[in-house]
Amino acid sequence: MSVSKTKSFVKEVLAILAGDNNEATAQKILRQADSAFKTQIASLTGDTISLEDAVEDARESLRLARLNHGEVIVNRNNYISSLLTAQNRLVDAEEALEIHVAKLDFLKEQASLLEE
């Protein structure tokens, strides 16, 4: 076997082991990351509506609890307990929405970094 054939063979093997695979792997990772971001962002964007509705429902529940659902207050402790429970539900719903929006914003920011 000639020296030039051996050198050519070695160069081809090294190209396969080093350069071409790294580029292909990087492209594959980019496509997978882009797909993951797009899928997750679309899903979370849809979930935002449900969480916003939950906040509005909790606000309405608090309003009704404050008004004792239009009923005479016969037990002040139950009235206050109902009011506090409604307030806690509102706080929980608002916090869930806030966390959700922060997560969505973070993913959008990270996805934009793929395009740089």
N, C-alpha and C positions, 0 to 999 in steps of 0.2 A: 504494500500500500504506500502510495507516495505521501510525502510530507504535506503537500498542499491539500490533498484530499482529507487528511487527518485534521489539519487546521480548519478547513471549511466545516467539517462535521462538528468539531468542537465548538466553533462559533455558532452554528445553528442550534446546538443543544443549549449553549449558554443563553441565547436569545429566548428560547422557549422557557428556560428556568427563571430568567431574570425579568427582562423588560416587558415582553408581551403579556405575561400573566398579571403583572402588577397593574398595568393599564386597564386590562379587562376587568380585574377585580375592583379597581377604583370606580369604573363606569357602572358596574353592577351594584356596588354599594350606593352610589349616587341615585340610581334609578329606584332602588328599594327604599331608600330614605325618602325620596320625593313622593313615592306612592304611599308610604306610611303616613307622612304628614298630610297629604291631600285627603286620604280616607278618614283619618282621625279628626281633622279640622271640619270636614263636612258633617261628620256625625255629631261632634260637639256643638256645631252651629245649630243643628236641628234641636238638640237638647236644651239650648238656651231658652227657647220659647216655652217649654214646659216649666222650667225653673222660674221664668218671669211670671207665668200664670200662677205658680205656687205662691209667689210673693203677693200678688194681687188677692188671691183667695185668703191668705193669712191676714192681710190688711182688713178685708171685709169681715173676717171672723172676729178680729179685735174690735171693730166698730160695733158689731152685733153684741159682743160680750159687754162692751161699755154700756150699751143701751139695754142690757139684760134681755135681749131678743124681744123687747117690747112688753115684757112681763113685769109685774110688781115684784120687787125684791122682798122675798120672805126670809131669806137666810143670807145675812151680810157676808158671812165667811165663805159661803159657796159662791157668792157674787164676786168677791175679791179673788178667790181661787180660780174661777173661770177667766177672769180678766188677766191674771198673771199667766195662766196657761196659754191664752191666746197671744199675749205679748211674747212669750218664749217661742211659740211657733213662728211668729213673724221674724224674730231675730234669727232663728235657725234657717228659715227660708232665705232671708237676705244674705246670711253668711254663705249658704250653699251656692247662691247665685254669684256672689263676689268671688269665691274660690274658683267656681267654674269659669267665669270670665277671665280671671287671671291665668288660669291654665290655658284657655283658648288663645289669649294674647301671647303667652309664652311660646306656644307651638307655632303661631303665625310668625313670630319673630325668628324662631329657629329655622323655619322653612325658608324665610327670605334670605337667610345666610347661605343657603345652598346655591342661590343664584349669583352670589358675588364672585 
